[in-house]
Amino acid sequence: MAQRTRRALLTCLTALCGLTSACADQPRLSLPVERLATNVHVEIGSAKLELPFIAVESATDVPMNFSLDRDGDRDRHTQAADALIEASSDPHHPLEVSHLTIVVGTYGWNDSDMGQRAMCPLLTRSWSRSVCDDPWAPLQWALPLNRFTLVDLESEAIRRLTNCKDDHAFSGAMPQIEGRPYLVCKAAVVGSDDFHQVIMRIRGSLGAAWLVWGGGQNGETAENMAGREGEAILAFVRFGIGGDEDFARLHAEACRLRRSAFLEGPDRSRCPNRALASSTKE
């Protein structure tokens, strides 16, 4: 029975966290802000992590499908979200998962639910409050755009997450040096050859996978983007979601690593002593 329950919960996680396309009329999960702000505790590759449920990709979206029962789909996915929150509520017994896709964004800004801003003061970690209602928060400008995935590099999930344009481009060999991002292949992104799949070993079997590209606003190469964002992910895991939070150190790293377009923001006082590294270009 316990094994069946565990499989069901992992199925729920996959449904909630899968990479799905956004849709303007996509049904939303009807979760109160208290639930969205609830911390979930997961274990990936022996690393114990804590983050608010709202940071789990698709935490508030029902994955797209062709069902005509949209209300029923929303209710079922709301129940799945509640089950996931309950299963991962105990910090002493985190839910073991093979991967988790994370979105660090302006959680309190939701045009379809203006009441979601009330969630911001309920978030328990400083990093999540810092981004909740501030689109110019340094952490948002340091981490990869949109999303990145933390993954157990010894699991089969890493093969599913590796989005190579050429199926034979990726040998399956995992990076061995911790903290060094590897551009493993050209990514399968429709209409572009500029995207690359990146894999990085963080510590032990915990790794990260995300996409980078070259030639952004200020000519940052894909390699430089991978290096800069890789450092930001390392800092985020170490000082933000892994164990006790050290927001002062995370904020300092985010200020150092944020994309140079941050200079166009309305208020630079978030990082008053800014010194751009040579690689910190968009």
C-alpha positions as CSV (number, residue, x, y, z in Angstrom):
1,M,0.0,0.0,0.0
2,A,2.8,2.4,0.9
3,Q,4.5,1.7,-2.4
4,R,1.3,2.4,-4.4
5,T,0.8,5.6,-2.5
6,R,4.3,6.7,-3.2
7,R,3.9,5.9,-7.0
8,A,0.7,7.9,-7.0
9,L,2.4,10.9,-5.4
10,L,5.2,10.8,-7.9
11,T,2.6,10.7,-10.7
12,C,1.0,13.8,-9.2
13,L,4.4,15.5,-9.1
14,T,5.1,14.6,-12.7
15,A,1.7,16.0,-13.8
16,L,2.2,19.2,-11.9
17,C,5.8,19.8,-12.8
18,G,6.0,18.6,-16.4
19,L,7.2,21.1,-19.0
20,T,3.9,22.3,-20.5
21,S,3.1,25.1,-22.9
22,A,1.4,28.2,-21.5
23,C,-2.1,29.0,-22.7
24,A,-4.2,32.1,-22.0
25,D,-7.3,30.2,-21.1
26,Q,-5.6,27.4,-19.3
27,P,-7.6,26.5,-16.2
28,R,-6.0,27.4,-12.9
29,L,-5.7,25.5,-9.7
30,S,-8.0,27.0,-7.1
31,L,-5.5,26.9,-4.2
32,P,-5.7,29.5,-1.4
33,V,-2.5,31.7,-1.0
34,E,-1.8,29.9,2.3
35,R,-1.4,26.6,0.4
36,L,0.7,28.2,-2.4
37,A,3.0,29.6,0.3
38,T,3.4,26.3,2.1
39,N,6.9,24.9,2.0
40,V,7.5,21.5,0.4
41,H,10.4,19.3,1.5
42,V,11.9,17.0,-1.2
43,E,15.1,14.9,-1.5
44,I,16.9,14.7,-4.8
45,G,20.1,12.8,-5.1
46,S,20.4,12.6,-1.3
47,A,20.1,16.4,-1.1
48,K,17.3,17.7,1.1
49,L,15.7,20.9,-0.3
50,E,13.0,23.2,1.0
51,L,11.0,25.7,-1.1
52,P,7.5,27.1,-1.3
53,F,5.0,25.2,-3.4
54,I,4.5,28.2,-5.7
55,A,8.1,27.8,-6.9
56,V,7.3,24.3,-8.3
57,E,6.7,24.7,-12.0
58,S,3.0,24.5,-13.0
59,A,2.0,24.6,-9.3
60,T,-1.0,26.8,-10.3
61,D,-1.6,25.6,-13.9
62,V,-3.5,22.5,-14.9
63,P,-1.4,20.8,-17.6
64,M,-2.9,21.2,-21.1
65,N,-4.8,18.4,-22.6
66,F,-7.7,17.8,-24.9
67,S,-10.3,16.8,-22.3
68,L,-13.7,18.5,-22.5
69,D,-14.0,18.2,-18.7
70,R,-12.0,21.3,-17.8
71,D,-13.6,21.8,-14.5
72,G,-13.1,18.2,-13.6
73,D,-9.4,18.5,-14.7
74,R,-8.9,21.5,-12.5
75,D,-10.5,19.7,-9.5
76,R,-8.4,16.6,-10.0
77,H,-5.1,18.6,-10.3
78,T,-6.1,20.6,-7.2
79,Q,-6.4,17.4,-5.3
80,A,-3.1,16.2,-6.7
81,A,-1.5,19.5,-5.6
82,D,-2.9,19.1,-2.1
83,A,-1.7,15.5,-2.0
84,L,1.8,16.6,-3.0
85,I,1.9,19.4,-0.3
86,E,0.8,16.9,2.4
87,A,3.3,14.3,1.3
88,S,6.2,16.7,1.4
89,S,5.2,18.6,4.5
90,D,7.6,16.9,7.0
91,P,11.1,18.3,6.9
92,H,12.4,15.2,8.7
93,H,11.0,12.9,6.1
94,P,11.2,14.7,2.7
95,L,9.6,13.3,-0.4
96,E,12.1,11.5,-2.6
97,V,11.8,12.6,-6.2
98,S,14.0,12.2,-9.2
99,H,13.7,15.8,-10.4
100,L,11.9,19.1,-9.7
101,T,11.5,22.0,-12.1
102,I,11.8,25.3,-10.3
103,V,10.5,28.8,-11.3
104,V,11.9,31.8,-9.4
105,G,9.6,34.7,-10.4
106,T,7.3,37.4,-9.3
107,Y,4.9,35.1,-7.5
108,G,2.6,37.8,-6.2
109,W,1.8,39.2,-9.7
110,N,-1.0,37.1,-11.1
111,D,-3.4,39.0,-13.5
112,S,-6.0,36.3,-13.2
113,D,-6.0,36.4,-9.3
114,M,-5.3,39.8,-7.9
115,G,-5.5,38.4,-4.4
116,Q,-2.3,36.3,-4.9
117,R,-0.2,39.3,-3.8
118,A,-1.4,38.5,-0.3
119,M,0.8,35.4,-0.4
120,C,4.0,37.4,-0.3
121,P,4.2,38.0,3.5
122,L,3.3,34.4,4.1
123,L,6.4,33.1,2.4
124,T,8.9,32.0,5.1
125,R,12.2,32.4,3.2
126,S,13.7,35.7,2.5
127,W,14.7,34.9,-1.1
128,S,11.0,34.0,-2.0
129,R,9.8,37.2,-0.4
130,S,12.4,39.2,-2.2
131,V,11.1,38.2,-5.6
132,C,7.4,37.9,-4.8
133,D,6.4,41.4,-5.7
134,D,9.6,42.8,-7.3
135,P,10.4,42.0,-10.9
136,W,13.8,43.6,-10.5
137,A,14.9,41.4,-7.6
138,P,18.6,40.5,-8.2
139,L,17.9,36.8,-7.7
140,Q,15.5,36.8,-10.7
141,W,18.2,38.4,-12.8
142,A,20.9,35.9,-11.8
143,L,19.1,32.6,-12.2
144,P,18.1,31.1,-15.6
145,L,15.1,32.8,-17.3
146,N,11.8,31.0,-16.8
147,R,12.9,27.7,-15.2
148,F,15.7,25.2,-14.4
149,T,15.4,21.6,-13.2
150,L,17.2,20.0,-10.3
151,V,17.7,16.3,-11.0
152,D,19.3,13.1,-9.7
153,L,22.0,12.5,-12.3
154,E,21.9,8.8,-11.5
155,S,18.2,8.5,-12.4
156,E,16.6,7.9,-15.8
157,A,14.9,11.4,-15.5
158,I,18.1,13.1,-16.8
159,R,17.7,11.4,-20.2
160,R,14.1,12.7,-20.5
161,L,15.2,16.2,-19.5
162,T,18.0,16.3,-22.0
163,N,16.4,18.1,-24.9
164,C,18.9,17.5,-27.8
165,K,18.2,18.5,-31.3
166,D,20.1,15.5,-32.5
167,D,19.1,12.3,-30.6
168,H,22.6,11.0,-30.9
169,A,24.4,14.2,-29.8
170,F,24.3,13.3,-26.1
171,S,26.3,10.2,-25.1
172,G,24.6,9.9,-21.7
173,A,27.8,10.5,-19.8
174,M,27.3,12.7,-16.8
175,P,29.6,15.5,-15.8
176,Q,32.0,14.5,-13.0
177,I,33.4,17.8,-11.8
178,E,31.1,19.5,-9.4
179,G,30.1,23.1,-10.2
180,R,31.2,23.0,-13.8
181,P,28.4,23.4,-16.4
182,Y,28.7,21.4,-19.6
183,L,27.0,22.3,-22.9
184,V,26.1,18.8,-23.9
185,C,24.2,19.4,-27.2
186,K,22.3,21.9,-29.3
187,A,18.8,22.0,-27.8
188,A,15.6,21.2,-29.8
189,V,14.0,24.6,-29.8
190,V,11.7,25.2,-32.8
191,G,12.9,27.9,-35.1
192,S,16.3,28.4,-33.5
193,D,19.8,26.8,-33.5
194,D,21.1,29.1,-30.8
195,F,19.9,27.2,-27.8
196,H,22.1,24.7,-25.9
197,Q,21.3,22.1,-23.3
198,V,23.4,22.4,-20.1
199,I,23.9,19.8,-17.4
200,M,25.9,20.5,-14.2
201,R,26.7,18.4,-11.2
202,I,26.1,20.3,-8.0
203,R,27.1,17.9,-5.4
204,G,27.0,14.1,-5.2
205,S,24.3,13.0,-7.6
206,L,22.3,16.2,-7.4
207,G,22.6,18.1,-10.7
208,A,20.9,20.8,-12.7
209,A,19.6,21.0,-16.3
210,W,18.6,24.1,-18.2
211,L,18.9,25.9,-21.5
212,V,21.3,28.7,-22.6
213,W,21.8,30.6,-25.8
214,G,24.3,32.9,-27.3
215,G,24.3,36.5,-28.6
216,G,21.8,38.1,-26.2
217,Q,21.4,41.8,-25.7
218,N,25.0,42.5,-25.0
219,G,26.6,39.5,-26.8
220,E,27.0,37.1,-24.0
221,T,28.2,33.7,-25.3
222,A,26.3,30.5,-24.4
223,E,29.4,29.4,-22.5
224,N,29.5,32.5,-20.4
225,M,25.8,32.4,-19.8
226,A,26.1,28.8,-18.6
227,G,29.0,29.7,-16.3
228,R,27.3,32.7,-14.8
229,E,23.9,30.9,-14.3
230,G,25.6,27.8,-13.1
231,E,27.2,29.8,-10.3
232,A,23.8,31.3,-9.5
233,I,22.2,27.9,-9.2
234,L,25.0,26.7,-6.9
235,A,24.4,29.7,-4.7
236,F,20.6,29.2,-4.7
237,V,20.9,25.6,-3.7
238,R,23.5,26.3,-1.0
239,F,22.2,29.5,0.5
240,G,18.5,29.5,-0.5
241,I,16.8,26.1,-0.6
242,G,19.3,23.6,0.9
243,G,19.3,23.6,4.7
244,D,19.3,26.8,6.6
245,E,18.9,29.9,4.5
246,D,21.7,32.5,4.3
247,F,20.0,35.3,2.3
248,A,22.8,37.8,2.8
249,R,25.2,35.6,1.0
250,L,22.7,34.6,-1.6
251,H,21.8,38.2,-2.3
252,A,25.5,39.2,-2.6
253,E,26.0,36.4,-5.2
254,A,22.9,37.3,-7.1
255,C,24.1,40.9,-7.3
256,R,27.4,39.7,-8.7
257,L,25.9,37.3,-11.2
258,R,22.8,39.1,-12.5
259,R,22.4,39.9,-16.1
260,S,23.6,43.3,-17.2
261,A,20.2,44.4,-18.4
262,F,19.5,44.9,-14.7
263,L,21.2,48.3,-15.1
264,E,18.1,49.4,-17.0
265,G,15.9,48.8,-13.9
266,P,14.1,51.6,-12.1
267,D,16.0,51.2,-8.8
268,R,19.7,50.2,-8.7
269,S,19.9,50.5,-4.9
270,R,19.2,46.8,-4.5
271,C,22.9,46.3,-5.2
272,P,24.5,49.6,-4.5
273,N,28.1,48.4,-4.8
274,R,27.7,46.7,-8.1
275,A,30.8,45.5,-9.9
276,L,30.1,43.6,-13.1
277,A,32.3,40.6,-13.8
278,S,33.5,40.4,-17.4
279,S,31.2,37.4,-18.0
280,T,28.1,39.1,-16.6
281,K,26.6,40.1,-19.9
282,E,23.3,39.2,-21.4
